[in-house]
Amino acid sequence: MISIIDHVSIAVRDYEKAENFFMNILEAIPCTCAEDDRLKFYWQIYSLGNLSRLELIKATGKGSFLENFLADKEGGVHHITLETPSIEQAIKRLEENNIPYFGHREMGDAWKEIFIHPKDAFGVLIQIAEFNPDDWLSDAVKFSNHERWFVEKTDTGCQLTFAHPTDTGCQLTFAHPGGGKVNLSLTHTEVEDLVKNLQEVI
């Protein structure tokens, strides 16, 4: 049902101060951003390290849903966003378990979302969304031209960099540098290409 925690969303009053903190001190890389005129807020995704992202959000006018949230504080965690491969399956799972949700919205194939209220999720607002994560990231932190891996020779051997898994086939499992493991599904041809690339640098 859930592929990954895509990002943590942090609402702030002083956006420039927050941006300076996350970008210049913690070295977050800015990615996609946009302003939502309907809900009166601005958002930007930032990437940190391997598969870690956060979002900064701020109110852009009177009547923003962030006004009450930021009424007595400079900022705080507003919600967490969980990526799902199928919003329909996520909704079905919640309904089967009598978990209420709200805010079902679909913007074509680009973004499909629902929310679980904090009172039903142990004090945390949860957003569940179906989307392609690469659509929202900076070119600096993603592969181009639909590549699945990159092999680089190093002083101690070679370094493999992999795209995040999205499809099915032969599955390779690797230790993730941030802890845990990552599964990558490859076709037979891709496995042969990977072996060829590794032989080239050894």
C-alpha positions in Angstrom: 0.0 0.0 0.0 2.8 2.5 0.9 6.0 2.7 -1.1 7.9 5.2 1.0 7.7 8.2 3.2 8.2 10.8 0.4 8.6 13.9 2.6 7.8 15.7 5.8 6.1 19.0 5.3 7.1 21.9 7.6 5.0 25.1 7.8 6.9 28.3 8.5 6.1 32.0 9.0 9.6 33.3 8.0 10.2 31.4 4.8 13.6 33.1 4.0 14.9 32.3 7.4 13.8 28.6 7.1 15.2 28.3 3.5 18.5 29.7 4.7 18.6 27.1 7.5 17.8 24.1 5.4 19.7 25.1 2.2 22.8 26.8 3.5 23.3 25.0 6.8 21.9 21.6 6.2 22.7 21.6 2.4 19.2 20.7 1.2 18.8 20.9 -2.6 15.8 22.9 -3.8 13.5 21.0 -6.2 10.0 21.7 -7.5 7.9 24.6 -6.1 4.6 26.2 -6.8 1.9 28.5 -5.4 -1.6 27.3 -4.9 -4.0 30.3 -5.3 -7.0 28.3 -4.2 -5.6 27.3 -0.8 -3.4 30.4 -0.6 0.0 28.8 0.2 3.4 28.3 -1.4 5.3 25.0 -1.3 8.8 23.8 -2.2 10.4 20.4 -2.1 14.0 20.0 -0.9 16.1 16.9 -1.2 18.6 15.8 1.5 21.0 12.9 1.0 19.6 9.5 -0.1 15.8 9.3 -0.6 15.2 12.0 2.1 13.0 15.0 1.3 11.2 17.7 3.1 8.8 20.4 2.0 8.6 24.0 3.2 5.2 25.6 3.1 4.0 29.2 3.9 0.8 31.1 3.7 0.4 33.6 0.8 -2.7 35.5 1.8 -5.6 36.0 4.2 -7.7 32.9 4.5 -4.9 30.4 4.1 -5.4 27.1 5.9 -2.0 27.7 7.5 -3.2 30.8 9.4 -4.5 28.8 12.4 -1.7 26.4 12.3 0.9 29.1 12.6 -1.1 31.4 14.9 1.0 30.7 18.0 4.2 29.4 16.6 7.0 30.2 14.1 6.7 26.8 12.4 6.2 23.1 12.8 5.6 19.8 11.1 2.3 20.2 9.3 2.0 16.7 7.7 3.9 13.7 6.3 3.4 12.5 2.8 3.3 8.8 2.0 3.7 7.6 -1.6 1.4 4.8 -2.8 1.5 3.0 -6.1 -2.3 3.1 -6.2 -4.6 5.7 -4.5 -7.5 3.4 -5.3 -6.0 0.5 -3.4 -5.1 2.9 -0.5 -8.7 4.1 -0.3 -10.0 0.5 -0.4 -7.6 -0.5 2.4 -8.7 2.4 4.6 -12.4 1.7 3.9 -12.0 -2.0 4.7 -10.5 -1.0 8.1 -13.0 1.8 8.8 -10.4 4.6 8.7 -11.9 7.9 7.6 -10.2 10.0 5.0 -10.9 13.3 3.4 -9.7 15.7 0.6 -9.7 13.2 -2.2 -8.3 15.1 -5.2 -6.9 13.9 -8.6 -5.0 16.0 -11.1 -4.8 13.5 -13.9 -1.9 11.1 -13.6 0.4 13.7 -12.1 -1.0 13.7 -8.6 -3.8 11.8 -6.7 -4.2 12.4 -2.9 -6.2 11.8 0.2 -5.7 12.8 3.8 -6.1 11.1 7.2 -7.0 13.5 10.0 -4.7 13.7 13.0 -7.5 12.4 15.3 -7.5 9.2 13.3 -3.7 8.9 12.9 -2.3 9.4 16.4 -1.9 13.2 16.2 -0.3 13.4 12.8 -1.9 14.7 9.6 -1.1 12.1 6.9 -1.3 12.7 3.2 -1.3 9.6 0.9 -0.5 10.4 -2.7 0.0 8.5 -6.0 2.6 10.3 -8.2 5.9 9.9 -10.0 8.5 11.3 -7.5 11.0 12.2 -10.3 8.4 14.7 -11.6 9.0 16.8 -8.4 12.8 16.6 -8.0 15.7 18.7 -9.2 17.8 17.4 -12.1 20.7 17.4 -9.7 19.3 14.6 -7.6 17.7 12.3 -10.2 18.7 10.2 -13.2 18.1 11.6 -16.7 17.0 9.8 -19.9 15.3 7.0 -17.9 18.6 5.5 -16.7 18.4 2.9 -13.9 21.9 3.0 -12.6 25.4 4.6 -12.9 28.7 2.8 -12.4 31.7 4.8 -11.4 35.3 3.7 -10.8 36.7 4.7 -7.4 40.1 4.2 -5.6 38.7 1.3 -3.7 36.7 -0.4 -6.5 33.5 0.9 -7.9 30.4 2.8 -6.8 26.9 1.9 -8.0 24.1 4.4 -8.0 20.6 3.2 -8.6 17.3 4.7 -9.6 14.5 4.1 -7.1 12.6 0.9 -8.0 9.3 1.3 -9.9 8.6 -1.8 -11.9 8.8 -5.6 -11.8 11.1 -8.2 -13.1 14.4 -9.7 -11.7 14.8 -8.1 -8.3 18.1 -7.1 -6.8 18.3 -6.2 -3.1 21.0 -3.8 -1.8 22.0 -2.4 1.5 20.9 1.3 1.6 23.6 3.8 2.7 21.1 5.3 5.1 20.3 2.0 6.7 17.9 -0.8 5.7 17.7 -2.1 2.1 16.6 -1.1 -1.4 15.0 -3.4 -3.9 15.5 -2.7 -7.6 13.6 -4.6 -10.3 15.5 -5.2 -13.6 14.6 -7.0 -16.8 16.9 -9.7 -18.1 18.4 -7.3 -20.6 19.1 -4.7 -17.9 20.8 -7.4 -15.7 23.1 -8.2 -18.7 23.8 -4.5 -19.2 24.6 -4.0 -15.5 27.1 -6.9 -15.5 28.7 -5.4 -18.6 29.0 -2.0 -17.0 30.6 -3.6 -13.9 33.1 -5.6 -15.9 34.2 -2.4 -17.7 35.3 -0.7 -14.5 36.8 -3.7 -12.7 
